[in-house]
C-alpha cells in the first residue's frame, strides 16, 4: 500500500513542479533557473514543516501512509535536484561560472534555510495553546 501513496503523491508533486516552473519562467524569465530554485526552496520548506508537524509526538501526528504520501511521494515528485544539476552544468558549459556558482550557493543555502524554517514553524505550532 505505501507504494500506491508514493505514486499518488509523486503524480501530484510532479504536476505542481511543472506549474511552479511555468509560473517562475513567466515571472522571472529563463536565463537563470529561478523555477528550479523556487521549487527546491518550497519543497525543502514543505518537507521540513510536514516532517516536524506530523511526528508521532508532534502537534498533528499523522499516519505513516500520509507521511509517505507527502514526504516521499509529493516532495519526491516536486523537488528537482536532477534538474538543478543539469541546469548548473549547462551554465558551466556556457561559460557562465558566476551563474553556476550562484545557482549552487543559493540552492544549498536557501533550501537549508527553508527546511529549517519549516521545522521551526511546525515545532512552534506544537507549543502553541490549543
C-alpha positions in Angstrom: 0.0 0.0 0.0 2.8 2.5 0.7 3.8 2.3 -3.0 0.4 3.5 -4.0 0.7 6.5 -1.7 4.1 7.3 -3.1 2.8 7.1 -6.7 -0.2 9.3 -5.9 1.9 11.9 -4.1 4.5 11.8 -6.8 1.9 12.4 -9.5 0.6 15.5 -7.7 4.1 16.7 -6.9 5.2 16.4 -10.5 2.2 18.4 -11.7 2.9 21.0 -9.0 6.5 21.1 -10.1 5.5 21.7 -13.7 3.1 24.5 -12.8 5.6 26.2 -10.5 8.3 26.1 -13.1 5.9 27.7 -15.7 4.9 30.4 -13.3 8.5 31.2 -12.4 9.5 31.3 -16.1 6.7 33.8 -16.8 7.5 35.9 -13.8 11.3 36.0 -14.0 12.4 34.6 -17.3 14.5 31.6 -18.2 18.1 33.0 -18.3 18.6 31.8 -14.7 16.9 28.6 -13.3 14.6 30.5 -11.0 11.9 27.9 -11.3 14.1 25.1 -10.1 15.5 27.2 -7.3 11.9 28.2 -6.2 10.8 24.5 -6.4 13.7 23.3 -4.3 13.2 26.0 -1.7 9.5 25.4 -1.4 10.0 21.6 -1.4 12.6 22.0 1.4 10.2 24.1 3.4 7.3 21.6 2.9 9.3 18.6 3.9 10.8 20.4 7.0 7.4 21.6 8.1 5.4 18.4 7.4 8.1 16.1 8.9 8.1 18.0 12.2 4.4 18.8 12.3 3.3 15.1 11.8 5.8 13.4 14.1 4.2 10.9 16.5 4.7 13.3 19.3 4.2 16.4 17.1 1.3 18.9 17.1 -0.6 16.9 14.4 0.6 13.3 14.4 -0.1 11.6 11.0 -0.2 8.1 9.8 2.8 6.5 8.2 0.8 6.4 4.9 0.2 10.2 5.0 3.8 10.9 5.8 4.9 8.7 2.9 2.4 10.4 0.5 3.7 13.9 1.3 7.4 13.4 2.2 8.4 10.7 -0.3 5.7 11.0 -2.9 4.8 14.7 -3.2 8.2 16.1 -2.3 10.0 13.5 -4.4 7.9 14.4 -7.4 8.1 18.1 -6.7 11.7 18.8 -5.9 14.2 18.9 -8.7 17.8 18.1 -7.8 18.4 16.3 -11.1 17.1 19.4 -12.9 19.3 21.6 -10.7 22.4 19.5 -11.6 21.7 19.6 -15.3 21.0 23.4 -15.3 24.1 24.1 -13.3 26.2 22.0 -15.8 24.5 23.9 -18.7 25.6 27.2 -17.1 29.1 25.9 -16.7 29.3 24.7 -20.3 28.1 28.0 -21.5 30.9 29.7 -19.6 28.6 31.3 -17.0 30.6 30.4 -14.0 29.1 33.2 -11.9 25.6 31.9 -12.7 26.6 28.4 -11.9 28.1 29.3 -8.6 25.1 31.5 -7.7 22.8 28.6 -8.5 24.8 26.2 -6.3 25.1 28.6 -3.4 21.6 29.9 -3.5 20.1 26.4 -3.8 22.1 24.9 -0.9 21.7 27.9 1.4 18.1 28.8 0.7 16.9 25.1 0.8 18.7 24.6 4.2 17.1 27.8 5.4 13.7 26.7 4.1 13.8 23.2 5.7 14.9 24.9 9.0 12.0 27.4 8.8 9.5 24.7 8.1 10.8 22.6 11.0 10.8 25.6 13.3 7.3 26.7 12.3 5.9 23.2 12.9 7.7 22.9 16.2 6.2 26.3 17.3 2.7 25.0 16.4 3.3 22.2 18.8 3.9 24.6 21.7 1.1 27.0 20.9 -2.0 26.8 23.0 -4.9 24.8 21.6 
